[in-house]
Amino acid sequence: MTEAEKLILGLPAGSLQKSTFEMFKKAGFNLYLDERSYFPYIDDEVLDCILIRAQEIPRYVASGVLDAGISGKDWITETSADVVEVAELTYSRQGLKPVKLVLAVPNESAVQSVKELQGKKIATELVEVTKNYLKKHNVEACVEFSWGATEVKPPALVDAIAELTETGRSLKANNLRIIDTILISTPRFIVNRESWKVGWKRSKVEQVVTLLKGALLAENKVGLKLNVNKNNLPKVLALLPALRKPTISQLHEESWVAVETVIDEKTVRELVYKLKEAGAEGIIEYSLNKIIP
């Protein structure tokens, strides 16, 4: 690799931008962005970043304008982009859940299944995905592209919508009910096929992906350290879940050991009291940035 060589990375602008930046920070990459810029600075001399809408990233990666990028499985499928999917990164705007492309109709609609949309009109941003879904169900319907505010279109403008949702709250707020899930989508780290053949680029991508996956694996988990007398060790170990097995280290006092493990953060408030009852002392909880399996 020469000094001038760079890996051009497309990052999703919009709803995923904040969570993507946070994920990169936990992975060890600091991103800085001027208010009106679309070119974030990243503290890695090999990477050059550009903010682009997730909808466009697959085709720019496929064409080689970008070496790599992060975009949802929904938009990779919609654009039929010929790219290498290196990794699935399960995160979203509101957490670690995938998003769903769902088929929804007004609450008062008589439609109960996709079959009943024969000859009807459907609005969506993901036109090709929706058409392919209808084709699989042998349903012919008019699928029109929606520029936004899709939830407000039924029943006056369309009979149904195909819309991405994380929680379904927006659909309920607009008096819509889900009749089917078309696609479950998560962000993917994708790479241009020619870039993937270049040794140093592939190596750099694999490094970045390893760190990103490690950061995601550490989400909602914490480390736990505690001291316990050997007589109480079986009771304490029986309470502790772990990725593999807890690490046990001998303390200076021969009858005591230190126990260290990784657990789900949500279990701590219930677990700490039980550990103390079982004989654990000096319990310490600490946050994690990355877990590399």
NUTORMAR-404951 format. One record per residue (C-alpha): residue in three letters; residue number from 1; x, y, z. Coordinates in nm, 4 decimals. Example, Ala and Ser with C-alpha at 12.3 -4.5 7.8 and 13.67 -1.06 7.14 Angstrom:
BEGIN
 residu num        X        Y        Z
    ALA   1   1.2300  -0.4500   0.7800
    SER   2   1.3670  -0.1060   0.7140
This chain:
BEGIN
 residu num        X        Y        Z
    MET   1   0.0000   0.0000   0.0000
    THR   2   0.1366   0.3428  -0.0915
    GLU   3   0.0850   0.6594   0.1088
    ALA   4  -0.1705   0.7872  -0.1432
    GLU   5  -0.3915   0.4781  -0.1360
    LYS   6  -0.7200   0.5069   0.0490
    LEU   7  -1.0214   0.2916   0.1175
    ILE   8  -1.3335   0.4965   0.0369
    LEU   9  -1.6119   0.4118   0.2816
    GLY  10  -1.9765   0.5183   0.2489
    LEU  11  -2.1595   0.5754   0.5776
    PRO  12  -2.5391   0.6097   0.5954
    ALA  13  -2.6694   0.9627   0.6372
    GLY  14  -3.0050   1.0221   0.8044
    SER  15  -3.1691   0.7944   1.0587
    LEU  16  -2.8720   0.5577   1.0990
    GLN  17  -2.6056   0.8288   1.1104
    LYS  18  -2.5930   0.8850   1.4866
    SER  19  -2.5950   0.5163   1.5809
    THR  20  -2.3331   0.4420   1.3128
    PHE  21  -2.0996   0.7102   1.4489
    GLU  22  -2.1483   0.5754   1.8022
    MET  23  -2.0734   0.2210   1.6865
    PHE  24  -1.7514   0.3338   1.5153
    LYS  25  -1.6437   0.5189   1.8306
    LYS  26  -1.6884   0.2059   2.0432
    ALA  27  -1.4932   0.0152   1.7793
    GLY  28  -1.2044   0.2606   1.8251
    PHE  29  -1.2609   0.4994   1.5331
    ASN  30  -1.3368   0.8640   1.6095
    LEU  31  -1.5458   1.0460   1.3487
    TYR  32  -1.5741   1.4249   1.3314
    LEU  33  -1.8180   1.6103   1.1070
    ASP  34  -1.8523   1.9812   1.0366
    GLU  35  -2.2131   2.1010   1.0414
    ARG  36  -2.2521   2.1342   0.6634
    SER  37  -2.0032   1.8729   0.5473
    TYR  38  -2.0703   1.5291   0.4074
    PHE  39  -1.7083   1.4180   0.4470
    PRO  40  -1.6439   1.3135   0.8070
    TYR  41  -1.2880   1.3102   0.9316
    ILE  42  -1.1871   0.9700   1.0724
    ASP  43  -0.8719   0.9170   1.2742
    ASP  44  -0.7444   0.6414   1.0468
    GLU  45  -0.5022   0.7357   0.7712
    VAL  46  -0.6242   0.4585   0.5390
    LEU  47  -0.9956   0.5420   0.5508
    ASP  48  -1.1783   0.8231   0.3712
    CYS  49  -1.5483   0.8549   0.4596
    ILE  50  -1.8455   1.0089   0.2863
    LEU  51  -2.2022   1.0410   0.4119
    ILE  52  -2.4611   0.9188   0.1597
    ARG  53  -2.8201   0.8072   0.1930
    ALA  54  -2.8376   0.4356   0.2691
    GLN  55  -3.0615   0.3914  -0.0365
    GLU  56  -2.7758   0.4973  -0.2666
    ILE  57  -2.4788   0.3269  -0.1048
    PRO  58  -2.5289  -0.0192  -0.2650
    ARG  59  -2.5176   0.1084  -0.6223
    TYR  60  -2.2158   0.3324  -0.5533
    VAL  61  -2.0326   0.0358  -0.4003
    ALA  62  -2.1340  -0.1884  -0.6900
    SER  63  -2.0074   0.0664  -0.9452
    GLY  64  -1.6760   0.1210  -0.7645
    VAL  65  -1.7313   0.4850  -0.6689
    LEU  66  -1.7070   0.3541  -0.3114
    ASP  67  -1.4835   0.0669  -0.2061
    ALA  68  -1.7170  -0.0253   0.0779
    GLY  69  -2.0168   0.0967   0.2698
    ILE  70  -2.2907   0.0226   0.5188
    SER  71  -2.6469  -0.0145   0.3953
    GLY  72  -2.9540  -0.2159   0.4830
    LYS  73  -3.0372  -0.5511   0.3337
    ASP  74  -3.3596  -0.3876   0.2117
    TRP  75  -3.1757  -0.1433  -0.0149
    ILE  76  -2.9219  -0.3994  -0.1321
    THR  77  -3.2152  -0.6154  -0.2400
    GLU  78  -3.4119  -0.3243  -0.3869
    THR  79  -3.1230  -0.2122  -0.6076
    SER  80  -3.0065  -0.5674  -0.6958
    ALA  81  -2.6547  -0.4446  -0.6201
    ASP  82  -2.3803  -0.6904  -0.7103
    VAL  83  -2.1609  -0.6502  -0.4017
    VAL  84  -1.9802  -0.8643  -0.1465
    GLU  85  -2.1731  -0.8800   0.1806
    VAL  86  -1.8920  -0.9096   0.4324
    ALA  87  -2.0877  -0.8869   0.7567
    GLU  88  -2.4293  -0.8367   0.9094
    LEU  89  -2.4307  -0.5547   1.1658
    THR  90  -2.7478  -0.5835   1.3685
    TYR  91  -2.8271  -0.2325   1.4872
    SER  92  -3.0847   0.0336   1.4126
    ARG  93  -3.1767   0.3921   1.4949
    GLN  94  -3.3312   0.2890   1.8269
    GLY  95  -3.1184  -0.0053   1.9322
    LEU  96  -3.0048  -0.3492   1.8245
    LYS  97  -3.3226  -0.4730   1.6599
    PRO  98  -3.3634  -0.5313   1.2853
    VAL  99  -3.6176  -0.3286   1.0912
    LYS 100  -3.9063  -0.4895   0.9066
    LEU 101  -4.0693  -0.4051   0.5775
    VAL 102  -4.4351  -0.4703   0.6508
    LEU 103  -4.7556  -0.4673   0.4521
    ALA 104  -5.0149  -0.2536   0.6288
    VAL 105  -5.3751  -0.1479   0.5672
    PRO 106  -5.6155   0.0872   0.7473
    ASN 107  -5.7748  -0.0553   1.0613
    GLU 108  -6.1184  -0.0320   0.9012
    SER 109  -6.0095  -0.2099   0.5820
    ALA 110  -6.1681  -0.5464   0.5056
    VAL 111  -5.8334  -0.6739   0.3733
    GLN 112  -5.6880  -0.9502   0.5915
    SER 113  -5.4189  -1.0980   0.3654
    VAL 114  -5.2017  -1.0128   0.0665
    LYS 115  -5.4301  -1.2175  -0.1607
    GLU 116  -5.7048  -0.9613  -0.1068
    LEU 117  -5.4896  -0.6835  -0.2532
    GLN 118  -5.5422  -0.8149  -0.6058
    GLY 119  -5.5973  -0.5127  -0.8304
    LYS 120  -5.5414  -0.2672  -0.5448
    LYS 121  -5.2901   0.0171  -0.5101
    ILE 122  -4.9875   0.0009  -0.2768
    ALA 123  -4.7462   0.2832  -0.1912
    THR 124  -4.3852   0.2172  -0.0848
    GLU 125  -4.0243   0.3319  -0.1136
    LEU 126  -3.9157  -0.0252  -0.1869
    VAL 127  -4.0977  -0.0792  -0.5135
    GLU 128  -3.8983  -0.3737  -0.6528
    VAL 129  -3.8946  -0.5649  -0.3240
    THR 130  -4.2709  -0.5193  -0.2941
    LYS 131  -4.3332  -0.6249  -0.6550
    ASN 132  -4.1258  -0.9404  -0.6056
    TYR 133  -4.3178  -1.0197  -0.2877
    LEU 134  -4.6517  -0.9821  -0.4683
    LYS 135  -4.5248  -1.1962  -0.7555
    LYS 136  -4.4418  -1.4794  -0.5125
    HIS 137  -4.8008  -1.4662  -0.3900
    ASN 138  -4.9431  -1.4491  -0.7444
    VAL 139  -5.0984  -1.1098  -0.6743
    GLU 140  -5.1181  -0.8339  -0.9346
    ALA 141  -5.1425  -0.4875  -0.7847
    CYS 142  -5.0316  -0.1352  -0.8697
    VAL 143  -4.7158  -0.0527  -0.6730
    GLU 144  -4.6274   0.3146  -0.6745
    PHE 145  -4.3180   0.4868  -0.5362
    SER 146  -4.3726   0.6984  -0.2258
    TRP 147  -4.1560   1.0032  -0.1639
    GLY 148  -4.2311   0.9964   0.2080
    ALA 149  -4.5121   1.0333   0.4631
    THR 150  -4.6324   0.6965   0.3361
    GLU 151  -4.8411   0.6244   0.6473
    VAL 152  -5.0852   0.9087   0.5723
    LYS 153  -5.1780   0.7876   0.2232
    PRO 154  -5.4299   0.5119   0.3064
    PRO 155  -5.7194   0.5012   0.2538
    ALA 156  -5.7654   0.8180   0.0479
    LEU 157  -5.4745   0.7688  -0.1943
    VAL 158  -5.3864   0.3990  -0.1744
    ASP 159  -5.5311   0.0775  -0.0368
    ALA 160  -5.2183  -0.0372   0.1440
    ILE 161  -4.8563   0.0494   0.2100
    ALA 162  -4.5295  -0.1410   0.2381
    GLU 163  -4.3334   0.0451   0.5037
    LEU 164  -4.0166   0.0006   0.7072
    THR 165  -4.0712  -0.0047   1.0809
    GLU 166  -3.8738  -0.0735   1.3968
    THR 167  -4.1491  -0.0701   1.6574
    GLY 168  -4.4758  -0.0348   1.4649
    ARG 169  -4.5748   0.2661   1.6763
    SER 170  -4.5976   0.5056   1.3817
    LEU 171  -4.8274   0.2648   1.1974
    LYS 172  -5.0573   0.2352   1.4980
    ALA 173  -5.0597   0.6119   1.5410
    ASN 174  -5.1853   0.6428   1.1837
    ASN 175  -5.4587   0.3806   1.2343
    LEU 176  -5.2836   0.1136   1.0309
    ARG 177  -5.2488  -0.2569   1.1039
    ILE 178  -4.9882  -0.5003   0.9754
    ILE 179  -5.1095  -0.7941   0.7689
    ASP 180  -4.7721  -0.9422   0.6731
    THR 181  -4.3950  -0.8990   0.6966
    ILE 182  -4.2292  -0.8730   0.3567
    LEU 183  -3.8647  -0.8512   0.4614
    ILE 184  -3.6525  -0.8368   0.7758
    SER 185  -3.3568  -0.6059   0.7225
    THR 186  -3.0325  -0.5364   0.9060
    PRO 187  -2.7364  -0.3188   0.8054
    ARG 188  -2.4670  -0.4972   0.6078
    PHE 189  -2.1036  -0.4063   0.5525
    ILE 190  -2.0668  -0.4375   0.1768
    VAL 191  -1.7620  -0.4187  -0.0503
    ASN 192  -1.7055  -0.3651  -0.4208
    ARG 193  -1.6096  -0.6946  -0.5860
    GLU 194  -1.2893  -0.5572  -0.7421
    SER 195  -1.1855  -0.3861  -0.4180
    TRP 196  -1.2364  -0.7155  -0.2359
    LYS 197  -0.9693  -0.8722  -0.4582
    VAL 198  -0.7082  -0.6145  -0.3530
    GLY 199  -0.5090  -0.7618  -0.0653
    TRP 200  -0.4572  -0.4550   0.1526
    LYS 201  -0.8159  -0.3355   0.1034
    ARG 202  -0.9568  -0.6731   0.1997
    SER 203  -0.7312  -0.6841   0.5054
    LYS 204  -0.8414  -0.3354   0.6111
    VAL 205  -1.2091  -0.4210   0.5658
    GLU 206  -1.1693  -0.7363   0.7754
    GLN 207  -0.9982  -0.5339   1.0493
    VAL 208  -1.2759  -0.2735   1.0574
    VAL 209  -1.5508  -0.5367   1.0507
    THR 210  -1.3913  -0.7327   1.3369
    LEU 211  -1.3864  -0.4197   1.5526
    LEU 212  -1.7415  -0.3173   1.4585
    LYS 213  -1.8784  -0.6637   1.5355
    GLY 214  -1.6881  -0.6583   1.8641
    ALA 215  -1.8480  -0.3242   1.9537
    LEU 216  -2.1958  -0.4557   1.8735
    LEU 217  -2.1380  -0.7733   2.0721
    ALA 218  -2.0480  -0.5594   2.3744
    GLU 219  -2.3721  -0.3593   2.3538
    ASN 220  -2.6030  -0.4210   2.6498
    LYS 221  -2.3360  -0.6287   2.8229
    VAL 222  -2.1143  -0.5488   3.1211
    GLY 223  -1.8206  -0.7055   3.2956
    LEU 224  -1.8585  -0.8289   3.6527
    LYS 225  -1.5784  -0.8915   3.9040
    LEU 226  -1.6247  -1.0345   4.2506
    ASN 227  -1.4401  -1.2128   4.5293
    VAL 228  -1.5693  -1.5305   4.6864
    ASN 229  -1.4602  -1.7849   4.9427
    LYS 230  -1.3958  -2.1258   4.7855
    ASN 231  -1.6613  -2.2789   5.0098
    ASN 232  -1.9222  -2.0546   4.8428
    LEU 233  -1.7848  -2.0842   4.4884
    PRO 234  -2.0278  -2.3536   4.3647
    LYS 235  -2.3293  -2.1435   4.4702
    VAL 236  -2.1890  -1.8310   4.3057
    LEU 237  -2.0962  -2.0060   3.9807
    ALA 238  -2.4449  -2.1544   3.9572
    LEU 239  -2.5828  -1.7980   3.9391
    LEU 240  -2.3443  -1.6673   3.6735
    PRO 241  -2.4215  -1.6850   3.3010
    ALA 242  -2.1198  -1.6303   3.0759
    LEU 243  -2.0108  -1.6209   2.7137
    ARG 244  -1.7959  -1.9276   2.7822
    LYS 245  -1.7122  -1.9865   3.1508
    PRO 246  -1.6222  -1.7353   3.4233
    THR 247  -1.2527  -1.6656   3.4776
    ILE 248  -1.1379  -1.7745   3.8241
    SER 249  -0.8105  -1.6449   3.9739
    GLN 250  -0.6455  -1.7333   4.3014
    LEU 251  -0.6227  -1.4459   4.5510
    HIS 252  -0.3376  -1.3955   4.7983
    GLU 253  -0.5468  -1.5545   5.0692
    GLU 254  -0.5644  -1.9202   4.9682
    SER 255  -0.9279  -1.9715   5.0657
    TRP 256  -1.0482  -1.6892   4.8357
    VAL 257  -1.0694  -1.6516   4.4575
    ALA 258  -1.1579  -1.3695   4.2163
    VAL 259  -1.4301  -1.4400   3.9610
    GLU 260  -1.4741  -1.2380   3.6410
    THR 261  -1.7415  -1.2759   3.3746
    VAL 262  -1.9496  -1.0949   3.1101
    ILE 263  -2.3276  -1.0763   3.1501
    ASP 264  -2.6314  -0.8973   3.0079
    GLU 265  -2.6612  -0.5554   3.1696
    LYS 266  -3.0336  -0.5986   3.2343
    THR 267  -2.9651  -0.8972   3.4622
    VAL 268  -2.7304  -0.7097   3.6984
    ARG 269  -2.9921  -0.5499   3.9231
    GLU 270  -3.1438  -0.8876   4.0058
    LEU 271  -2.8179  -1.0813   4.0097
    VAL 272  -2.6054  -0.8664   4.2421
    TYR 273  -2.8274  -0.9231   4.5457
    LYS 274  -2.8367  -1.2993   4.4807
    LEU 275  -2.4560  -1.3087   4.4465
    LYS 276  -2.4153  -1.1245   4.7746
    GLU 277  -2.6526  -1.3695   4.9429
    ALA 278  -2.4445  -1.6568   4.8019
    GLY 279  -2.1296  -1.5173   4.9630
    ALA 280  -1.9765  -1.2897   4.6976
    GLU 281  -1.7925  -0.9760   4.8127
    GLY 282  -1.6268  -0.6767   4.6471
    ILE 283  -1.8610  -0.6889   4.3474
    ILE 284  -1.7557  -0.4527   4.0666
    GLU 285  -1.9546  -0.3800   3.7497
    TYR 286  -1.7763  -0.2177   3.4529
    SER 287  -1.8721  -0.1183   3.1000
    LEU 288  -1.7345  -0.2792   2.7829
    ASN 289  -1.6394  -0.1288   2.4474
    LYS 290  -1.5699  -0.4444   2.2480
    ILE 291  -1.5937  -0.8205   2.2805
    ILE 292  -1.3831  -1.0078   2.0266
    PRO 293  -1.4792  -1.3779   2.0256
